[in-house]
């Protein structure tokens, strides 16, 4: 039988998952936008945008990996 405390913990985890998924979606949309803007600038002959956009994209990917590791750690806890 599931106790009230376990149900509360389940609800809290579900809320955390939803928030992390929404943030992840925001980061993915940002990366797609960066890719599109960078590609447009490269095709226009402006190569100066590529390096900063690449750095920001790598940071976004690192944040996504960090969140994924946090989710794995959170799942392993009882």
KEDOKE-928801 format. One record per atom (N, C-alpha, C): residue in three letters; residue number from 1; x negated, y negated, z negated; atom name. Coordinates in nm, 3 decimals, always signed. Example, Ala and Ser with C-alpha at 12.3 -4.5 7.8 and 13.67 -1.06 7.14 Angstrom:
KEDOKE-928801
rest,nr,px,py,pz,atom
ALA,1,-1.319,+0.569,-0.780,N
ALA,1,-1.230,+0.450,-0.780,CA
ALA,1,-1.320,+0.330,-0.780,C
SER,2,-1.285,+0.225,-0.708,N
SER,2,-1.367,+0.106,-0.714,CA
SER,2,-1.290,-0.003,-0.787,C
//
This chain:
KEDOKE-928801
rest,nr,px,py,pz,atom
UNK,1,-0.084,+0.118,+0.000,N
UNK,1,+0.000,+0.000,+0.000,CA
UNK,1,-0.089,-0.124,+0.000,C
UNK,2,-0.051,-0.223,+0.080,N
UNK,2,-0.128,-0.347,+0.090,CA
UNK,2,-0.081,-0.444,-0.018,C
UNK,3,-0.178,-0.497,-0.092,N
UNK,3,-0.145,-0.590,-0.198,CA
UNK,3,-0.125,-0.730,-0.141,C
UNK,4,-0.073,-0.817,-0.222,N
UNK,4,-0.049,-0.957,-0.181,CA
UNK,4,-0.180,-1.028,-0.148,C
UNK,5,-0.283,-0.997,-0.225,N
UNK,5,-0.414,-1.059,-0.201,CA
UNK,5,-0.471,-1.015,-0.066,C
UNK,6,-0.455,-0.889,-0.030,N
UNK,6,-0.503,-0.840,+0.099,CA
UNK,6,-0.424,-0.902,+0.214,C
UNK,7,-0.293,-0.920,+0.195,N
UNK,7,-0.213,-0.986,+0.298,CA
UNK,7,-0.256,-1.130,+0.318,C
UNK,8,-0.286,-1.199,+0.209,N
UNK,8,-0.332,-1.337,+0.217,CA
UNK,8,-0.466,-1.344,+0.289,C
UNK,9,-0.555,-1.252,+0.259,N
UNK,9,-0.686,-1.249,+0.325,CA
UNK,9,-0.669,-1.221,+0.474,C
UNK,10,-0.575,-1.135,+0.508,N
UNK,10,-0.546,-1.104,+0.648,CA
UNK,10,-0.496,-1.229,+0.722,C
UNK,11,-0.408,-1.305,+0.659,N
UNK,11,-0.357,-1.428,+0.720,CA
UNK,11,-0.468,-1.531,+0.739,C
UNK,12,-0.555,-1.542,+0.641,N
UNK,12,-0.666,-1.637,+0.652,CA
UNK,12,-0.761,-1.598,+0.765,C
UNK,13,-0.790,-1.470,+0.776,N
UNK,13,-0.876,-1.425,+0.886,CA
UNK,13,-0.811,-1.452,+1.020,C
UNK,14,-0.682,-1.428,+1.031,N
UNK,14,-0.611,-1.454,+1.157,CA
UNK,14,-0.620,-1.601,+1.194,C
UNK,15,-0.605,-1.689,+1.096,N
UNK,15,-0.614,-1.832,+1.123,CA
UNK,15,-0.756,-1.870,+1.167,C
UNK,16,-0.856,-1.810,+1.105,N
UNK,16,-0.994,-1.837,+1.145,CA
UNK,16,-1.018,-1.790,+1.288,C
UNK,17,-0.967,-1.673,+1.323,N
UNK,17,-0.983,-1.622,+1.459,CA
UNK,17,-0.920,-1.716,+1.562,C
UNK,18,-0.802,-1.765,+1.532,N
UNK,18,-0.734,-1.855,+1.626,CA
UNK,18,-0.814,-1.984,+1.645,C
UNK,19,-0.863,-2.041,+1.536,N
UNK,19,-0.942,-2.164,+1.545,CA
UNK,19,-1.070,-2.140,+1.624,C
UNK,20,-1.138,-2.030,+1.598,N
UNK,20,-1.261,-2.000,+1.671,CA
UNK,20,-1.234,-1.975,+1.819,C
UNK,21,-1.124,-1.909,+1.850,N
UNK,21,-1.090,-1.887,+1.991,CA
UNK,21,-1.058,-2.018,+2.063,C
UNK,22,-0.990,-2.108,+1.995,N
UNK,22,-0.960,-2.238,+2.056,CA
UNK,22,-1.088,-2.318,+2.078,C
UNK,23,-1.179,-2.315,+1.983,N
UNK,23,-1.306,-2.384,+1.998,CA
UNK,23,-1.388,-2.321,+2.109,C
UNK,24,-1.386,-2.188,+2.117,N
UNK,24,-1.455,-2.116,+2.222,CA
UNK,24,-1.399,-2.154,+2.359,C
UNK,25,-1.270,-2.163,+2.369,N
UNK,25,-1.206,-2.204,+2.494,CA
UNK,25,-1.250,-2.345,+2.533,C
UNK,26,-1.257,-2.433,+2.437,N
UNK,26,-1.303,-2.570,+2.463,CA
UNK,26,-1.447,-2.571,+2.515,C
UNK,27,-1.533,-2.490,+2.454,N
UNK,27,-1.671,-2.483,+2.500,CA
UNK,27,-1.683,-2.424,+2.640,C
UNK,28,-1.602,-2.325,+2.671,N
UNK,28,-1.605,-2.265,+2.805,CA
UNK,28,-1.557,-2.365,+2.909,C
UNK,29,-1.450,-2.438,+2.878,N
UNK,29,-1.402,-2.541,+2.971,CA
UNK,29,-1.509,-2.648,+2.991,C
UNK,30,-1.579,-2.685,+2.883,N
UNK,30,-1.688,-2.782,+2.895,CA
UNK,30,-1.798,-2.729,+2.986,C
UNK,31,-1.832,-2.601,+2.971,N
UNK,31,-1.936,-2.543,+3.055,CA
UNK,31,-1.894,-2.539,+3.201,C
UNK,32,-1.769,-2.508,+3.229,N
UNK,32,-1.720,-2.507,+3.368,CA
UNK,32,-1.724,-2.649,+3.425,C
UNK,33,-1.683,-2.746,+3.345,N
UNK,33,-1.687,-2.885,+3.390,CA
UNK,33,-1.831,-2.929,+3.418,C
UNK,34,-1.923,-2.893,+3.329,N
UNK,34,-2.064,-2.927,+3.350,CA
UNK,34,-2.118,-2.863,+3.478,C
UNK,35,-2.083,-2.738,+3.501,N
UNK,35,-2.128,-2.669,+3.621,CA
UNK,35,-2.075,-2.738,+3.747,C
UNK,36,-1.948,-2.772,+3.745,N
UNK,36,-1.887,-2.840,+3.860,CA
UNK,36,-1.952,-2.975,+3.885,C
UNK,37,-1.968,-3.054,+3.781,N
UNK,37,-2.028,-3.187,+3.796,CA
UNK,37,-2.173,-3.176,+3.843,C
UNK,38,-2.246,-3.080,+3.789,N
UNK,38,-2.386,-3.062,+3.829,CA
UNK,38,-2.395,-3.018,+3.975,C
UNK,39,-2.310,-2.926,+4.014,N
UNK,39,-2.311,-2.880,+4.152,CA
UNK,39,-2.277,-2.992,+4.249,C
UNK,40,-2.179,-3.074,+4.214,N
UNK,40,-2.144,-3.188,+4.299,CA
UNK,40,-2.262,-3.285,+4.312,C
UNK,41,-2.330,-3.313,+4.202,N
UNK,41,-2.444,-3.404,+4.206,CA
UNK,41,-2.561,-3.344,+4.284,C
UNK,42,-2.584,-3.216,+4.270,N
UNK,42,-2.693,-3.153,+4.346,CA
UNK,42,-2.662,-3.158,+4.495,C
UNK,43,-2.538,-3.131,+4.532,N
UNK,43,-2.501,-3.137,+4.673,CA
UNK,43,-2.509,-3.279,+4.728,C
UNK,44,-2.494,-3.378,+4.639,N
UNK,44,-2.506,-3.518,+4.680,CA
UNK,44,-2.652,-3.564,+4.680,C
UNK,45,-2.743,-3.478,+4.639,N
UNK,45,-2.885,-3.512,+4.639,CA
UNK,45,-2.934,-3.576,+4.511,C
UNK,46,-2.853,-3.574,+4.407,N
UNK,46,-2.893,-3.632,+4.278,CA
UNK,46,-2.931,-3.518,+4.183,C
UNK,47,-3.059,-3.494,+4.171,N
UNK,47,-3.106,-3.381,+4.093,CA
UNK,47,-3.133,-3.416,+3.946,C
UNK,48,-3.123,-3.542,+3.910,N
UNK,48,-3.154,-3.585,+3.773,CA
UNK,48,-3.052,-3.534,+3.671,C
UNK,49,-2.934,-3.499,+3.716,N
UNK,49,-2.828,-3.456,+3.624,CA
UNK,49,-2.845,-3.309,+3.585,C
UNK,50,-2.918,-3.234,+3.665,N
UNK,50,-2.926,-3.089,+3.646,CA
UNK,50,-2.990,-3.050,+3.513,C
UNK,51,-3.098,-3.113,+3.475,N
UNK,51,-3.169,-3.075,+3.352,CA
UNK,51,-3.087,-3.105,+3.227,C
UNK,52,-3.033,-3.228,+3.210,N
UNK,52,-2.951,-3.251,+3.090,CA
UNK,52,-2.826,-3.162,+3.084,C
UNK,53,-2.763,-3.140,+3.198,N
UNK,53,-2.644,-3.053,+3.200,CA
UNK,53,-2.682,-2.910,+3.165,C
UNK,54,-2.797,-2.865,+3.212,N
UNK,54,-2.843,-2.731,+3.177,CA
UNK,54,-2.872,-2.717,+3.029,C
UNK,55,-2.930,-2.820,+2.971,N
UNK,55,-2.959,-2.816,+2.827,CA
UNK,55,-2.830,-2.810,+2.746,C
UNK,56,-2.733,-2.893,+2.783,N
UNK,56,-2.605,-2.892,+2.711,CA
UNK,56,-2.534,-2.758,+2.729,C
UNK,57,-2.543,-2.701,+2.848,N
UNK,57,-2.481,-2.571,+2.872,CA
UNK,57,-2.547,-2.462,+2.788,C
UNK,58,-2.678,-2.467,+2.775,N
UNK,58,-2.748,-2.370,+2.690,CA
UNK,58,-2.707,-2.387,+2.544,C
UNK,59,-2.690,-2.510,+2.500,N
UNK,59,-2.644,-2.534,+2.362,CA
UNK,59,-2.505,-2.477,+2.341,C
UNK,60,-2.416,-2.498,+2.439,N
UNK,60,-2.280,-2.442,+2.429,CA
UNK,60,-2.284,-2.289,+2.423,C
UNK,61,-2.368,-2.228,+2.505,N
UNK,61,-2.380,-2.082,+2.503,CA
UNK,61,-2.435,-2.035,+2.368,C
UNK,62,-2.531,-2.108,+2.312,N
UNK,62,-2.587,-2.071,+2.182,CA
UNK,62,-2.482,-2.081,+2.072,C
UNK,63,-2.397,-2.183,+2.078,N
UNK,63,-2.290,-2.196,+1.979,CA
UNK,63,-2.192,-2.079,+1.993,C
UNK,64,-2.161,-2.040,+2.116,N
UNK,64,-2.072,-1.926,+2.137,CA
UNK,64,-2.132,-1.797,+2.081,C
UNK,65,-2.260,-1.776,+2.102,N
UNK,65,-2.326,-1.656,+2.048,CA
UNK,65,-2.327,-1.661,+1.895,C
UNK,66,-2.353,-1.778,+1.839,N
UNK,66,-2.353,-1.794,+1.694,CA
UNK,66,-2.214,-1.760,+1.636,C
UNK,67,-2.108,-1.807,+1.703,N
UNK,67,-1.973,-1.776,+1.656,CA
UNK,67,-1.943,-1.627,+1.669,C
UNK,68,-1.990,-1.564,+1.776,N
UNK,68,-1.969,-1.420,+1.793,CA
UNK,68,-2.038,-1.341,+1.683,C
UNK,69,-2.160,-1.379,+1.649,N
UNK,69,-2.231,-1.313,+1.539,CA
UNK,69,-2.155,-1.332,+1.408,C
UNK,70,-2.103,-1.453,+1.386,N
UNK,70,-2.024,-1.478,+1.266,CA
UNK,70,-1.899,-1.393,+1.259,C
UNK,71,-1.834,-1.371,+1.374,N
UNK,71,-1.715,-1.285,+1.377,CA
UNK,71,-1.751,-1.141,+1.345,C
UNK,72,-1.863,-1.094,+1.398,N
UNK,72,-1.906,-0.957,+1.366,CA
UNK,72,-1.934,-0.943,+1.216,C
UNK,73,-1.998,-1.043,+1.159,N
UNK,73,-2.027,-1.037,+1.014,CA
UNK,73,-1.899,-1.041,+0.933,C
UNK,74,-1.803,-1.122,+0.978,N
UNK,74,-1.677,-1.134,+0.906,CA
UNK,74,-1.597,-1.003,+0.914,C
UNK,75,-1.607,-0.933,+1.025,N
UNK,75,-1.537,-0.805,+1.041,CA
UNK,75,-1.595,-0.697,+0.953,C
UNK,76,-1.724,-0.701,+0.928,N
UNK,76,-1.788,-0.598,+0.847,CA
UNK,76,-1.756,-0.611,+0.699,C
UNK,77,-1.716,-0.731,+0.657,N
UNK,77,-1.683,-0.752,+0.515,CA
UNK,77,-1.550,-0.685,+0.486,C
UNK,78,-1.536,-0.628,+0.368,N
UNK,78,-1.408,-0.563,+0.331,CA
UNK,78,-1.299,-0.663,+0.301,C
//
